[in-house]
């Protein structure tokens, strides 16, 4: 394929997880022509593996205000309230919107939505599909709805290599094989970068490619020091290392036990607290895992987890599951406003690639899938308001740089759940640009807050409340976000 081969469309979406799929569906429903670029076949993205649900204040004892308070409490003084207010106020209607495209959620014996409880939530407000199969079913249903849309062109098995810019504006995307896609609006929805750490719950492709593409085009990034380590990922099971054991299981009564058989933490505390408590037990007893006992959880409540474990030789009904923290979710990303717009004209970023300040220093469980839908729709509408562009020859593709195994080992060792200046400085010259950006943000934040925990600065610094480490040029600068 020659470099000048071109598709002209109104909106191009890079990434086919929940955020990208829903943005594309929203744009198509508004009558726009949309092109979706997906490195993997549809329904095989990181969203597919999401075991949590969608958080929405739907219960009679719940409200968006309570959801907001829980989000801010989990975010440790760094949640951007305006972003959180949008999420909690629009999330209830979002569930109805998904049901309108035939998404079926778990119901109780009376036919009402079965609302689950997860860490950090003060009410039952998590909507699931197939227990811990929510991500899988959501990705499949959104994909099925998308392929029925005649206005949508899906480029499966293709990867974006660089953004097409003209006069400081992003006007489209260049694929690795040279195909150029020109559009009035470009949306990055490629997910996060937790696979930069060699122990992770994420698929191998979650290495921050979209964040890197946006950064090369001049977009600011922020809060990269905040990487959530999920407390309960499987340890020591061949072929299942890092397999995520959903937080919803703890919401239904599963308990964590140390080598002495004793419980040592409130299992429904926010994830950063539970992960650090497990880490302390591992260090104190020189062991590689703690036990997650789900014998009291209703049988069949989480069928895909139970089936996967049994196939791996663990019967979760009779034996505790060996678990330990693993890199799971990046709260930071490309700086975006309340409709996903960046500081680069024509460029929008949503989902885990984005940093709107919604999650603060520690994401509240199951807010991320809700974010994908709520902000995916908002970004699609805003991107279609961009002026049409024409003319100009597309640039050539730029080879993608991938992280080495040495980078992934160094990230786990030096930017893991507990980090310090000495280790972080070793990452500043890493060959993978995003590793250096993470280290720069982490070095700038001389405190411990949420998912960022420095042994050399173990206290929280109140002066950094609502202050976000933003990289526009080379070094981070702290900005106050309302």
Buried (B, 14 or more C-beta within 10 A) or exposed (E): EEBEEBBBBBBBBBBBBBBBBBBBBBBBBBEBBBBBBBBBEBBBBBBBBBBBBBBBBBBEEBBBEBBBBBBBBBBBBBBBBBBBBBBBBBBBEBBEBBEEBEBEBBEEEEEEBBBBBBBBBBBBBBBBBBBBBBBBBBBBBBBBBBEEBEBBBBBEEBBBBBBBBBEEBBBBBBBBBBBBBBBBBBBBBBBBBBBBBBBBBBBEBBBBBBBBBBBEBBBBBBBBBBBBBBBBBBBEBEEBEBBBBBBBBBBBBBBBBBBEEEEBBEBBBBBBBBBBBBBBBBEEEEBEBBBBBBBEBEEEBBEBBBEBBEEBEBEBEEBBBBBBBBBBBBBBBBBBBBBBBBBBBBBBBBBBBBBBBBBBBBBBBBBBBBBBBBBBBBBBBBBBEBEEBEEEEBBEBEEBEEBEEEBBEBBBBBBBBBBBBEBBEBBEEBEBBBBBBBBBBBBBBEBBBBBBBBEEBEEBBEEBEBBBBBBBEEEBBBBEBE
